[in-house]
Amino acid sequence: MKHLFITMVAALLFGACAQNKTTNMNEQNLTLTREWDKTFPLSDKVSHEKVTFKTNYGFTLAADLYIPKSAQGKLKAIAVSGPFGASKEQCSGLYAMTMAERGFITLAFDPSFTGESSGEPRRTASPDINTEDFLAAVDYLTMRDDVDAERIGIIGICGWGGIALNAAAQDPRIKATAAMTMYDMTRVSGNGYFDADNSEEARHNARQAWAEARTADLESGKYAQAGGVIDPLPEDAPQFVKDYHDYYKTPRGYHERSGNSNDGWRTTGCQAYANARFLYYINEIRTAVLIVHGEKAHSRYFGENAYQYMVNGKAEGYDVQRQPNPVPANKELLIIPGASHCDLYDGGKDKVIPWGKLEAFFTENLK
């Protein structure tokens, strides 16, 4: 009876909303660069084009679509994004193009407020908006005539690995998810690295600093930028910061539209991540998930803890205990020996990205 009452109330509420006139789904006009400007060469095995699509928050996202030249009929498809603060001309584009070489239609997109996508003020991030970015990419792929809508997966890199898991928990159209060298951006934003600032006092101090920064922006009439990857590097920089510098600030991975390569996020642009914790429902993901981390990655604990929570409903770093996953057999954690966090961006000097594993994972689970 209680369940029936809740269902009736929900129906009344949503029914009232449904009586409103439908709104248009027109996209905003974006200015897109048409020449090839990626950090990697274009493969002769794929066709490439720029496309746009709209999210349910009203933003228009810019993306690179990669199609195998050997394509016939409806194909499996994969949407790709990340790292957090990067652009589609960097890692996500490399992943998308390489997976297209292996027979998938792929889409690498710039998230809302970044790159060539719409959204003001620039360099802003939010857990709900970014999760919707992934869902909107699935929308776009679902409506393509050359995509099998029942066989769509996603790849999230770095901070977008956590966002990919959140999207998979929300949307069962996503049949397979790979989280590569993942961060949980809500956890690191609220607790600091390695949970070193996981206290009320530390969070209060951070909130006070953000409040002051917001007021300073209002008084100055412009938004302050937090800065991208630090440059020049201080002598005592941690190894993972050196690794970030080696990717984002050198010809290896630098791009002019990448926040990490340039002036970073707005000072208050990621404030929403610090006051939320997502991944709460990843223990209910029934579809296939592969989490990949480097053995030497500073971020490894994010992936290992997320995997344990996703499978068992409990893990270090998660304040709640929930039911174990109903379908644990299709969940996998893969640790790459000797690899750092950034090695899984482009393979690093030892070319450690497990392309064969990714191909097999998506081939098996997008059936």
N, C-alpha and C positions, 0 to 999 in steps of 0.2 A: 504493500500500500504506500509506504514512504517513497519507494522508487517511482511508483506511478504518479504520485503528487509532484515530485521533482520534475519528471518528464513533462507533465502538463504545464507547470509553471514555465519551463524552458520553451515549450511550444508556443505559449502565449507571448513570451518576450520576443522570441525570434520571429513569430508570425507578425507581430506589430512592426518589426523592422522590415519584414518582407513586403508589407503593403506600400512602402515608399516606392517611388518611381526608380527604375534602374538608372545607374549612372554610366556615363560613357567610359570606354577603356582606351581612349586615344593616348598615344605616346607623345612625349615632348620631343621636339626636334633637337638633336644633338649634333655638334660639330665633331666629326670623326676623322682621324688620320687615316688616309687610304694607303699610303706606302708602307712597306714592310719595315717595322721599327722595333722588332723584338730583340731580346738578348741572346737569341739562338737563331740559326739559319732555318729557312723554310725547307721542309722536306719535299722531295719531288714525288713522294708517294701519296700526298694529300692535296685536296683543294681547300682554299681558305677564303673566307669572306667576313666582312664586318656585318653584324646584325644588332638589333635593339629589341628590347621587350620591356613590358611594364609590370611593376609589382603592385600588390594590393594596398600598398601605402602611397601609391601614386607616383613613384619614382620611375624614371626610364633608365634602364641599365644598358650599357654598351658591352658588347661581347665579340669574341672571335670564334667563328664556327669552323671546325675542321671536319672534312668529309673524305674518307678513303677514295682514291681515284678508281679503285676496283669495286666500288659499292654497287650492289644490285638489290632491289627490293627494299623492304623495311628493315632497318638495322637496329641493333642495340645502341644505346646512347648513354653518355656520361657528362654531367655538368661538373665543372672544376672551379674552385676559387682558393685564394690564399697565396702567400701568407698574409697575416693580419698587418695591414699597412703597406702591402705591396701592390703591384698592378698586374694586369693580365699579360703584359709583355714580358714578365719574369717567369717565376716557377709555374704558375697555373697554366700559362700558355705552353710551356715545355711539356708538362704532363698531358695536356689535351692533345697536342700534336702527336706525341709519341703513342698515345693510346689510339689515335685515329690511324696511325700507321699499322696498328694491330687489328684494325677492322671495325672500330667503333666510331659512330658520329659523336663528336665531342664539342663542348661549349665552355670556353674560359671567359669569365665575366669579371668586370670591375664592380665591386659592391657599391651600394648607394653612398653618395657623398664623396666618392673617390674616383681617381682616374678619369676616364671619359664619360662616366655615368653622371646622372643628374643628382641634385640634392644640395641645398644650402642650409647653413654655412658648410663650407668644404671641410673635409677631414673630420667627420663626425661618425661615431659608431654607437650601436645600440643592440642588445641581444635580440630583441624582437624584430627589429628592422632587418638585421643581418640574417636571421633565420628565414624570414620572408624572402630575402634575396635568393636563397637557395630554392625555396618552394616556387618562386616565380620562374627560375631557370627550368625547373621541372615542367611548369606550365607551358613554357615556350617549346620545349622538346616534345611534350605530349601532343601538341597541335601540328607538328610538322608531318607532312605526308610520307617522308622517308624514314621516320622513326617508328619503331614498335613501342607504343605507349605502355605496354605491359613489361617492358624490359629496359628500365631506366635506372641508372645508378649515379652516385656522386662521389667526388674526391675532394676532401678538404685538407689543406696544408697548413701546418703551424696553428695559429689561432683559429683558422677556418676548419681545422680538424675537429675541434670541440663543437663548432657551429654546425658542422656536418652531422655529428651525432645528435645534436638537438633537433635538426631538421628531420633526421630519420625517425626519431621518436614521435614526431608530429605527423609525418606524412607517409602512409603505407604504399604510396605509389613508388617510393624509393625502394627498389628491390635489393640493392647492395650498396654499402657505404665503406669507403676506405678513408681512414683518418691517418694522415702521414705526419710524423714528427709533431704531434698535436700539443697545443696548449688548451687549458680551460681558462678562457679569458676572464670569466667571472671570478674564478678562484684566485688567480694571480692578481687581479685588480683589487679584490677585497682583502686578501690575506698576504700579499707580497710574495716574492720568490721563496720557495721552500716553506711557505706558511710562516715566515719569520715575523710578519706583522699581524698575525691572527689574534688580535685582542681588541676589545672595545676602545681602549685608549688610543691605539695606533690608528684605528679607523676614524675615531673622532678627530684626531689631528689632521688626517687626510681630508676629511670633510670640511674642516675649517679652512684648509688651504684652498680647496676648490671653491668654497664660498667667497673667499677673498679674491680669487682669480676671476670669478664671474663679475664681481663688482668692479674690478680693475678694467675688465673688457668694456663694461658699460661706460665707465668714466673716460676711457680713451677713445671710444667709438670704433674700435676694431678688435678683432680676435687675436690674441697672442698664440703663437705656435710653440709647441713643446720641444720641437727639434727632432730630427730623425736619428739615425745611428750616429753616435758621437764621432766627431772628426775634428782635429786629429785625435788619435787614441792616446789616452794617458798610459804611462808606463805600467801602472798597477791594474790595468783593465783585466777583468776576468776573461778566461779563455773563450767563453761563449760570446762575449762582447767582441772580442777579436775576430771570431768567426763571422759574426754579423757584419762587421766592417769589411772583412775580406769578400763578402758577397755583395752587399749593397753599395759600397763606396768605391768599388774598383770596376774595371771594364767587364769583369766576370758577370756581374748582375746589375750594375747601375742602370736606372732608367729615369728620365726626366719627370715622368708622371707618377713615380713611386714616392709615397710619403716617407717611407723608411730610408730611401736614398737621398732625401732632401730635407724639408723642414718639418716632417713628422705630422702628428696629429695636433689639432687644437689643444691648448692646455687643458680645457674642460671637455674636449671632444669625446672622451671615453668614460666620462663620469658615470653613465648609466650602467656600465659593466661592474663597477665597484659596489653597487647597491643591489645586486641581484645574484642569484646562484641558479644557473640552468643545469641541464643534464639530470634533473631530478627523476625523469621518467625513462631514462635510457635502459633501465632494467626491464622495460616492457617492449623493447624493440624486438620484433619477431623476425625481421628480415636479416640478411647476412651482414656482418660487420667484420672488417679487418683493420686492426690498429697496428701501425708500423712505427717503430722507434729505433734510433741508433743506440748502441750499447753505451756510448760515451756522451749521449745527449744530456745536457743539463735539465731538459724538459721531460726526461723519460718518466718521471714519477706521475706526470699528468696522465700519460697513456696507460701506465700499469694500474694506477688507481681507478681510472675510468673503466678499464676492462674488468677489474675485479667487481666493481659496483654494478656494471652492466650485467654480469653473469650471476653474481651471488646476492646482489641487493645490499651489499655492505662493503666498505673499503675505507682505508685510511684517507683522511681529507674530506669525508662525507659525514655530516653530522646526523644523518638519518639512517635507519635500517629498514629496508623494504623487502618485498618478496623476491626470491630468485627469479631469473629470467625463465619464461615458459619455453623458450626455444634456445637453449645454450649451445647446442651442437654446431650451429653455423656462426659462432663468434670465435675470433682468433686474434691472438697477440703475437706479433713477429718482431723480434729484436735482431737488428743487423749488427753483427760483430764489428767492433772497432769504429763504428760510424758515429759522427757527431750530429748535432741538431741540423746544422746547415748542409751537411753532406746529402741529406735527403731533399734539399732544394733542387739541386741540379746534378746530383751524383757525386760531387766532389772529385778530387783527383783520382780516387779509386773506382769511380762510377758504380756506386753502391745501391742506387735505386733498383729495387727488385722488379724490373719490368715484366719478366716472365711470370712472377707470382701474381702481379696485378692483373695481367691478361688472363691467367688461369682462374683467378678469383671472380672476375666479372663474367667471364665466359660461363663458368659453372653456375653462377647465381642469377644471371640474367637469362634464364631459359624460358 
